[in-house]
Amino acid sequence: MAPDVNPFVYSRPVAPADVLDREAEIAQLLGLAGGGHYVRLYAPRRFGKTSLLRKTLEDAEREAKMVPVLVDLYGVLSLADVTIRIERAYAQLRGTIRKTIESILRTSGLGLSLGAPGISVKLQFEPRTSPLPALHALLDLPERVADRSGSRVLVAFDEFQDVAKVQDFDKLLRSHIQHQGESASYVFSGSEPGMMRELFDVKGRPLYGQAEPLRLGRLADPDVAAYIGERFARTKRSADRVLDALLAAARGHPQRAMLLAHRLWDEVPRGGKADEDAWQAALARTKSQVAAEFEALWRGLEANEQRALRAIALFPDAPYGARALGAVDLKKSGAHYAVRSLLAKAELEDENGQTVFVDPLFELWLRDVQLGTPGRDDAPV
């Protein structure tokens, strides 16, 4: 008998084959990349941007013979950090294209390498070394690779908003990519709307107006239901009786849907059918798992941001009404300012003219602690 393994992945990006309900976005990314356009892909964290990028790069390599490069910029603080991340991204390539890149790098004389002793080692042992020459060489690579191989290079910068902390990197990047339209395409993926707007929508910034915006939205309930149902069936289980409740709790949030499905699967024995007891147990385990995360998030918010979130959680239909604002001791002007800040941080988003929580489990946690869930004595104040 095959191992009975939980099929729902929620703690890391999924394999390209398991990307759910993103065919339209992938087709749009590939079309824009093929035309030499640059794209700004944005969505809250845990909406599957990295998984989508991996799938897009895989399809671009297979279908359009592009050279796929995925650069993870999460947490970068300096030009040296960026240099190391780009070098390591090219090191993931294999086959003939890797040999081509190694040949190009050998001529630079800058210590760049796709093997272990790369620029990171040089910067570690010679900390006064300027990363700029190496960074210029790496940013020129797409054009040089295209010249040598005849293939367009597709570079995806993941968590691109973090370069806002690196002085003048966007200026440096602009100086290179503005000449690469015939040889390279770029996707700039980010998860904080405020910082992404600062980089791309503010006049005077180097990347102003340089990328086509593409918003990654929530998953459609029918697609989520089909995905979960098929995996339950494949592992000799059924979730049919409680699938509507799971969909209502997840509200199209990709990672939260998989987390809830993972916990529900654990409650159902092989050959069994999920019932209300199994769903409630799965939901309770999920709430317990995310509680510490939400408590830390809550403590890091400004007081008026906390008040605004309470108002939206407890009075979702009229969060700016007198009753809601009075309940949380917040003035309307303060509420609007706090909501703008929370929208920029992607804790909230606008959905058909209504301000809603990005994370449905955060909203559920906040309602629980505010309404006094039995057994809790640590509700945020």
Secondary structure by P-SEA (a helix, b strand, c coil): ccccccccccccccccccccccaaaaaaaaaaaaabbbbbccccccccaaaaaaaaaaaaaaccccbbbbbbccccccaaaaaaaaaaaaaacccaaaaaaaaaaaacccccccccccaaaaaaacccccaaaaaaaaaaaaaaaaaaccbbbbbbbccccccccccaaaaaaaaccccccccbbbbbbbccaaaaaaacccccccccccbbbbbbbbbbaaaaaaaaaaaaaaacccccccaaaaaaaacccaaaaaaaaaaaaaaccccccccaaaaaaaaaaaaaaaaaaaaaaaaaccaaaaaaaaaaaacccccccaaaaaaacccaaaaaaaaaaaaaaccbbbcccbbbbccaaaaaaaaaaaacccccccccc
